[in-house]
Amino acid sequence: MYQQLKESLQEHVSLTDEQWELCKNNFRPKRMLKRQFLLQEGDVCRQLTFVEKGALYSYSVDSKGNQHVLRFAFDGWWIADLQSFFTDNPSTLNIEVLEDSELLVLDRKNHEKLLEEIPAYERYHRIIVENAYVALQKRVENALGLTAEEKYARLIKDNPEFMNRVPLNLVASYLGMSPETLSRVRGNFSG
Amino acid sequence: MPITKQTIAIIGAGGNMGSAIAKGIAGGNYRLLLFDRDPDQLESLIEKIQQDHPNADVVPIDCAHECSWEADIIILAVPHQAEKEIADKIRDVATQKIVISIANPVEEDFSKLTTTSDTSAAEELQEWLPHSKVIKAFNTTFAADFQQPIIDGKQADAFIAGNEKEALQSVIELVETVGFNPIIAGDLSVSGTLERMQLLLIQLMIRNNDDWLAPWNVTEWAPELSGDSTGLAGWKILRN
């Protein structure tokens, strides 16, 4: 139930057995089913969620009802609305379950306790947030500066698992293009 | 109440108290997962809930562990003597979750409590589930009280005890959904008092061959608890 989390921590820092126990006991194991919501627009995001197994995605909905996918999370990834989590403002995002998932939820209070009590956890969290920042910057650059073909090429190079686990309409939304455009671009690629 | 739906597991949902709680909260923004050792008991309960609340999100689950894994809040609606066994089954998936102890640990002949005077059913449950947030609630309201939380214009009080502020807040919302007036009695160590209070009431019900519709009402007599300080103090049991 905690295998991926343990591996993720061990990839970046080393913890004693005692620290790992303390860390693990602060997470809330939560199983969720496809189409359930981990967070809905208007609620404050008070938790960081680690995906042991499964898939989720975060998105906003514009005034016309169009969905804009911000990101996905799969086995071994974290997901949250960090804007809401850090500022305590209501979230503008929804986080929905894409495949039946096994999650480990870390409430803010427990996260703060771990930051204080386990220096290695603080370092781990810093690395995770740094990585998230880098990914976000890349994503903004790609969204602003690349053609549809380039966006798709970048996606299948950097995140090939997306194409196997995510419906095409969500991939299109993530890339900021219509499903028709994505379809055309994919046709050009295979042709 | 949060917009994002919370999931509540009721272990022992087919029993008197379990089904009263399920019916009482089915109209709220909750997903209900119902487990009972005797699953036949759940069918008619679910039918009844869907009649009263056509949009209720309520499903039977045939395993206490699975049920608790998916839940945010776990309600143990079983006698205290059954709680240890359930705690052993659900411990690994109950970490950091709110677990509500509704039990009054009474002897079979209702003469006294089975717990010693320095502890309570809720504190014992907290020992068995050391990484969960145990909250005492729904032990001072009989199953019949859920059908009629307001008697003669007066709202039934429901006492809550627990150590974590945020967990208490979530349970306050549950109690309000039922229609009771929640009163935080104190931290988990107050549970023993709440359990003894109810032992007294159970004994009175039996002695008077009563109908068991008898919620506590403190705010009516001690209005400072509801913010209106006319200086009266006391309590009563609401009667029909």
Interface residues (C-beta under 8 A of the other chain):
Chain A: M1 N25 N26 F27 R28 P29 K30 R31 M32 L33 Q36 F37 L38 L39 Q40 E41 G42 D43 V105 D107 K109 N110
Chain B: P2 I3 T4 K5 R31 E66 W69 E70 D72 D92 V93 T95 Q96 K97 H131 E166
